[in-house]
Amino acid sequence: MGYLSIPTLGKVHYHEYGSGAKPMLAFHGYGMTGRQFHVLKDSIMAKYHVYGFDHFFHGDSKLDEHWSEKDIIQGMPREIVKSYLEEWFNVFGRQRVSLLAYSIGANFALILLEEFPDMIAEVILMAPDGLSVYKGFHFLMHRPFGKFFFRLATKSKWLAPSLLKNLKRVGFIDDSLHTIAYNEIDTPKKRQDVYYTLNIIKKLKPDTDKVAAHINQYQIKTTLVFGKDDKLFPIGPAKPFIAKLDRAEVLEVPFGHWLVVAGLDEYLDTILGF
C-alpha cells in the first residue's frame, strides 16, 4: 500500500496485491476500494501485480484541503487523470503497464489508454462505463433539473429510496442492483458521498473514437466483460465501440452488474483459461 501525490488534486491511495510480475493499474467501481479485484485470484491476480487505486470518497484517498464543495461539484479536470500514470512512473519507473477497471472506474482506464497508448500492454474492462453516454448519469450531472433533483435527493431521507423502489418496479434496475444502491444511500454521509463521487468524475469522458484507433494502431490486447443481466451498463450501447475494434475478446457472462465476484474468477480461469 502507498500513496501517489497528484498535483492540485490530493493523495491517491493504492493497494498492492496479486502474485504475478507484470504491473497492472486498477480502478474500482462505486462503493468499493482498490482491493475490489482481489477475488480474481486464480485468473488475473495470478498473472499481475496490481496497483488498485481508491477513488476519492472511497477508501483512504484524500483531496487537498483547498477543494471546496463548489470545486467538487464542478468536477476534476480531465487532464488530471494523466497524472495518475505520470506519478506512478515517478515512483516505479517508466514501463509498460496493463489496465483493469470496473463500472465507473473504466473512465480512468480509457483516458489513460487514450493519453499513453504506447505504454499500455493490455486493458481489461468489466461492466464498463465510458463506452457510450449513459443517459441517466448525463441527466443528473449535466441537465439543470437533473442536477437540482440529484442534490435534493441527497438531502432527503425518503426521496432517493423511493426513486430506487420505483426504478426496480418498472424493471430499470434488478433486485441485486437495488440492494447495492440502497446500501449506498441509507445514511446522510453515504448520500453525500454518492453526490460528491459522481460529480467529481463527471468530466472524465474518454474519446472513444481515439481509444479505438489507439487499440488498433498499437495492437493493445483488449478484453471487455459484460453481464448478461446487467441493467446499468449492458453490452448493447457499447456495440458501436466494439465494432470499431479490429480485435477484442468480448464476453457476456452469466451475472448482472455486480460481476466482480468469485464466480467470475472461476469463469475466466476454468472456462476461458484466462
C-alpha positions in Angstrom: 0.0 0.0 0.0 1.0 3.6 -0.5 0.0 7.0 -1.9 0.6 8.9 -5.1 0.7 12.7 -4.6 -1.3 14.2 -7.6 -0.5 17.9 -8.0 -3.6 20.2 -7.4 -5.7 17.1 -6.6 -4.6 15.2 -3.5 -3.2 11.9 -2.2 -4.4 8.9 -4.1 -4.2 5.7 -2.0 -3.4 2.4 -3.7 -3.4 -1.3 -2.7 -0.8 -3.8 -3.9 -1.8 -7.4 -4.5 -1.5 -10.2 -7.0 1.1 -12.9 -7.3 2.2 -12.1 -10.9 5.1 -9.9 -12.0 3.5 -7.7 -14.7 2.3 -4.3 -13.4 -1.4 -3.6 -13.7 -3.2 -0.4 -12.6 -6.8 -1.0 -11.5 -9.8 1.3 -11.0 -12.7 0.0 -9.0 -16.5 0.7 -9.1 -18.7 2.7 -6.8 -18.8 1.7 -3.2 -15.7 -0.4 -3.3 -12.0 0.2 -2.9 -8.8 -0.5 -4.9 -8.9 -4.1 -3.4 -12.1 -4.9 -5.3 -10.3 -7.2 -7.8 -8.6 -9.5 -5.2 -11.3 -12.0 -5.7 -10.0 -12.8 -9.2 -7.1 -14.7 -7.6 -6.8 -17.6 -9.9 -7.2 -15.7 -13.2 -6.0 -12.1 -13.3 -4.2 -12.0 -9.9 -2.1 -15.0 -10.8 -0.5 -13.1 -13.7 -0.3 -9.5 -12.5 1.0 -7.3 -9.7 -1.9 -5.0 -9.2 -1.9 -1.4 -8.0 -5.5 -0.7 -7.1 -6.4 2.9 -6.6 -9.1 4.1 -4.2 -11.4 6.7 -5.7 -12.0 9.9 -3.8 -14.7 9.5 -1.1 -13.7 5.8 -1.0 -11.0 4.1 1.0 -8.1 6.3 2.1 -7.7 8.7 -0.9 -7.9 12.3 0.2 -8.5 15.5 -1.7 -6.2 18.5 -1.0 -7.7 20.9 1.6 -8.3 23.6 -1.0 -11.0 21.6 -2.7 -14.4 23.2 -1.7 -17.8 21.7 -2.3 -18.1 24.0 -5.3 -14.9 22.6 -6.7 -16.1 19.1 -6.2 -19.4 19.8 -7.9 -17.6 21.4 -10.9 -15.6 18.2 -11.3 -11.9 17.4 -11.6 -10.3 18.5 -14.9 -10.0 15.6 -17.3 -6.2 16.3 -17.7 -5.5 15.4 -14.1 -6.1 11.7 -14.9 -2.8 11.7 -16.8 -1.0 12.5 -13.5 -2.0 9.1 -12.1 0.3 7.3 -14.5 2.9 10.0 -14.6 3.2 9.9 -10.8 3.2 6.1 -10.8 6.1 6.3 -13.3 8.0 8.6 -10.9 7.7 6.0 -8.2 8.1 2.7 -10.0 9.9 3.7 -13.2 8.7 4.2 -16.7 7.5 0.9 -18.1 4.6 -0.6 -20.0 1.6 -1.4 -17.8 -1.8 -3.1 -18.1 -5.1 -1.6 -17.1 -8.1 -3.2 -15.3 -11.3 -1.4 -14.5 -14.9 -2.0 -13.5 -18.0 0.2 -14.0 -17.3 3.9 -13.4 -13.6 3.1 -13.0 -13.4 2.4 -16.7 -13.4 6.1 -17.4 -9.9 6.4 -15.8 -8.6 3.4 -17.7 -9.9 4.6 -21.0 -8.4 8.1 -20.6 -5.0 6.7 -19.7 -5.2 4.4 -22.7 -6.1 7.5 -24.8 -3.2 9.5 -23.5 -0.5 6.8 -23.2 -1.2 4.2 -25.9 2.4 3.3 -26.4 2.7 2.4 -22.7 -0.3 0.2 -22.4 0.2 -3.6 -22.9 -3.4 -4.8 -22.1 -6.7 -3.4 -21.0 -9.5 -5.4 -19.3 -12.8 -3.6 -18.7 -15.7 -5.1 -16.8 -19.2 -3.8 -17.0 -17.6 -0.6 -18.2 -18.9 3.0 -18.1 -17.4 5.3 -20.7 -18.0 3.4 -23.9 -21.3 5.2 -24.6 -23.3 8.0 -23.0 -25.3 6.7 -20.1 -28.4 8.9 -20.2 -29.3 8.6 -16.5 -26.0 9.9 -15.4 -25.9 12.5 -18.1 -29.3 13.8 -16.9 -28.2 14.0 -13.3 -24.8 15.6 -13.9 -25.4 18.0 -16.8 -29.1 18.9 -17.1 -30.3 21.8 -14.9 -33.3 19.9 -13.5 -31.3 16.7 -13.2 -28.6 18.5 -11.1 -31.3 20.1 -8.9 -33.1 16.8 -8.4 -29.8 14.9 -7.6 -28.8 17.4 -5.0 -32.3 17.4 -3.5 -32.3 13.6 -3.3 -29.0 13.5 -1.4 -30.5 15.8 1.3 -33.7 13.8 1.6 -34.2 10.7 3.8 -37.1 9.4 1.6 -36.6 10.7 -1.9 -33.7 8.5 -3.1 -35.0 5.3 -1.6 -38.4 6.0 -3.1 -36.8 6.6 -6.5 -34.9 3.3 -6.3 -38.1 1.4 -5.4 -39.8 2.8 -8.5 -36.9 2.1 -10.8 -37.0 -1.5 -9.6 -40.7 -1.7 -10.0 -40.6 -0.7 -13.7 -37.6 -3.0 -14.4 -35.0 -0.3 -14.9 -32.8 -2.0 -12.2 -32.9 -5.5 -10.8 -33.0 -6.8 -7.2 -29.3 -7.1 -6.8 -28.6 -3.5 -8.1 -31.4 -2.2 -6.0 -29.9 -3.8 -2.9 -26.4 -2.5 -3.7 -27.7 1.0 -4.4 -29.9 1.2 -1.3 -27.0 0.2 0.9 -25.0 3.2 -0.5 -27.7 5.8 0.3 -29.1 4.7 3.7 -27.3 7.4 5.7 -26.7 11.1 5.1 -23.0 10.6 4.8 -23.4 7.9 2.2 -25.8 10.0 0.1 -23.3 12.9 0.2 -20.5 10.6 -0.9 -22.6 9.4 -3.9 -23.3 13.1 -4.8 -19.6 14.1 -4.5 -18.2 11.0 -6.2 -20.4 11.3 -9.4 -19.8 15.0 -9.6 -16.1 14.9 -9.2 -15.7 12.4 -12.1 -18.4 13.9 -14.4 -15.8 15.5 -16.7 -13.9 12.3 -17.2 -15.3 11.3 -20.6 -13.0 9.4 -22.9 -12.9 10.0 -26.7 -14.0 6.5 -27.7 -13.0 7.1 -31.4 -9.5 7.9 -30.3 -9.4 5.0 -27.9 -10.5 2.5 -30.6 -8.0 3.9 -33.0 -5.2 3.5 -30.5 -6.2 0.0 -29.6 -6.0 -0.9 -33.3 -2.8 1.0 -34.1 -0.8 -0.2 -31.0 -2.4 -3.7 -31.1 -3.3 -3.4 -27.4 -4.8 -6.6 -26.1 -8.4 -5.8 -25.1 -10.9 -7.8 -23.1 -14.4 -6.5 -22.5 -16.6 -8.3 -20.0 -20.4 -7.6 -19.8 -23.0 -9.1 -17.5 -25.9 -10.7 -19.4 -28.3 -9.4 -16.8 -26.6 -6.0 -16.3 -29.3 -3.3 -16.3 -26.8 -0.5 -15.8 -24.0 -0.9 -18.4 -25.1 -3.7 -20.7 -23.4 -4.7 -23.9 -25.9 -3.1 -26.2 -24.9 0.5 -26.0 -21.2 -0.5 -26.3 -21.6 -2.3 -29.6 -20.8 0.7 -31.8 -17.5 1.0 -29.9 -16.8 -2.7 -30.2 -17.5 -2.6 -33.9 -14.5 -0.2 -34.3 -12.0 -2.7 -32.9 -10.0 -4.9 -35.2 -9.6 -7.5 -32.5 -11.0 -7.8 -29.0 -12.2 -10.5 -26.6 -15.8 -9.7 -25.8 -17.5 -11.8 -23.1 -21.1 -11.9 -21.8 -21.0 -13.7 -18.5 -24.0 -15.0 -16.5 -24.1 -12.2 -14.0 -25.7 -8.8 -13.5 -23.8 -5.6 -13.0 -22.3 -6.9 -9.8 -19.9 -9.3 -11.6 -16.5 -8.9 -9.9 -17.1 -12.0 -7.8 -15.5 -15.4 -7.2 -17.8 -16.9 -9.9 -16.2 -14.6 -12.5 -12.8 -15.7 -11.4 -13.8 -19.3 -12.0 -15.3 -18.5 -15.3 -12.2 -16.6 -16.6 -9.8 -19.3 -15.2 -11.6 -22.5 -16.0 -13.8 -21.9 -19.0 -11.5 -19.5 -20.9 -8.1 -20.3 -19.4 -7.6 -16.6 -18.9 
